[in-house]
Amino acid sequence: MAETSTIEWTDATWNPVTGCSVLSPGCKHCYAMKLAGTRLQQHPSRAGLTIDTGNGPVWTGAIRVNEAWMDQPLRWRRPRRIFVCAHGDLFHEDVPDDVIDRVFAVMALAPQHVFQVLTKRAARMRDYLSAADRAALICDAMSIHLLEEVCRGDAPFPIDWPLPNVWLGVSVEDQLRAEERVPPLMAAPAAVRFVSGEPLLGRLDLRKIKVGEGDVDQTKPHAPGLKKIIFNIDALAGVQSFNWPRLDWVIAGGESGRDARPMHPDWARSLRDQCVAANVPFFFKQWGMWSPLDRALPVNRGAPGMVAWADGRVGLDVRNPVAPGQAMYAATKAIAGRLLDGVEHNGLPA
């Protein structure tokens, strides 16, 4: 938990829940998992949440509710964007609904902040938020589970639903995970929806993701049948007869750390171009460990380089005179930087 953060797309982190379990390839080199098993392994909020393996610390699947931090955003007066559960997943299967209610209660009581909730468990997020009595349960949590001085007579009851200061996002590393997680995101009541493609481990075409009639926010009118949900022509043309859900924000970034997997430059460029065409804000977070920039100096001069091939593959630097690719250099996050084709992309939802 920190009142400030070095994560480029947020201002602060808040960890009312810590701990997680490995779910998909994007989890392999999770920075929070590594910290929980090394530098923070004796901290009360992390102790026992990982086990040591031949590949380093791995989540045990246990989660921890950090009561001392539960109301922390209420004490932050300066408005800021807050990344919720940066070292866990709020919608992990072992986080009780009543704990999530209390987290949402704090967010409702702190309208000066914007809360960014990012999950890999999109189906549970949809089911939790779509419950008919969810807003009422959150109101109960506001009055019962928080500090008495916070909840006296002027508390904001009833709440607006969905909470206008909460952004819901899903973390997707490739097309398969996007097709699994984005439709439930679209079905969850939300003021703002976003996708984080970090670490980006494959090409991601958001235009190909489709959703059925049952996979949209049922609290709003929508077009029947099967349609593209993101970057659809009707939405771009300004057709207002249906309030069809669209993504409000896309983040992309490569993996950092010693064992990071490279991100093909064309994967990032494709997401940028999709967002430009659909007028959706795009945020390029980082290259990570591997960079296409010639100025990126190798961290280990004896390590082999990587090549991003024209067909979308990324692999060891094996010379191929027939189909040369773009060289990728081992770097640090600071050296590789955040420029995509010479431009820093800092798009945010309005």
Stockholm file with secondary structure:
# STOCKHOLM 1.0

chainA/1-350         MAETSTIEWTDATWNPVTGCSVLSPGCKHCYAMKLAGTRLQQHPSRAGLTIDTGNGPVWTGAIRVNEAWMDQPLRWRRPRRIFVCAHGDLFHEDVPDDVIDRVFAVMALAPQHVFQVLTKRAARMRDYLSAADRAALICDAMSIHLLEEVCRGDAPFPIDWPLPNVWLGVSVEDQLRAEERVPPLMAAPAAVRFVSGEPLLGRLDLRKIKVGEGDVDQTKPHAPGLKKIIFNIDALAGVQSFNWPRLDWVIAGGESGRDARPMHPDWARSLRDQCVAANVPFFFKQWGMWSPLDRALPVNRGAPGMVAWADGRVGLDVRNPVAPGQAMYAATKAIAGRLLDGVEHNGLPA
#=GR chainA/1-350 SS CBSSCCCTTCSEEECSEEBCCCCSGGGTTCHHHHHHTTTTTTSTTTTTSEEEETTEEEECSCCEECGGGTTGGGGCCSCCEEEETTTBCTTCTTSCHHHHHHHHHHHHHCTTSEEEEEESCHHHHHHHHHCTTHHHHHHHHHHHSSCTTTSSTTSCCSCCSSCTTEEEEEECSSHHHHHHHHHHHHHSCCSEEEEEECSCCSCCCGGGCEECGGGSCTTSCCCCSCEECSSCHHHHTTCCSSCCCCCCEEEEECCCSTTCCCCCHHHHHHHHHHHHHHTCCEEEEECTTEECCTTCCCSSTTSCCEEECTTSCEEECCCCSSSCCEEEEECCHHHHCSEETTEECBCCCC
#=GC SS_cons         CBSSCCCTTCSEEECSEEBCCCCSGGGTTCHHHHHHTTTTTTSTTTTTSEEEETTEEEECSCCEECGGGTTGGGGCCSCCEEEETTTBCTTCTTSCHHHHHHHHHHHHHCTTSEEEEEESCHHHHHHHHHCTTHHHHHHHHHHHSSCTTTSSTTSCCSCCSSCTTEEEEEECSSHHHHHHHHHHHHHSCCSEEEEEECSCCSCCCGGGCEECGGGSCTTSCCCCSCEECSSCHHHHTTCCSSCCCCCCEEEEECCCSTTCCCCCHHHHHHHHHHHHHHTCCEEEEECTTEECCTTCCCSSTTSCCEEECTTSCEEECCCCSSSCCEEEEECCHHHHCSEETTEECBCCCC
//
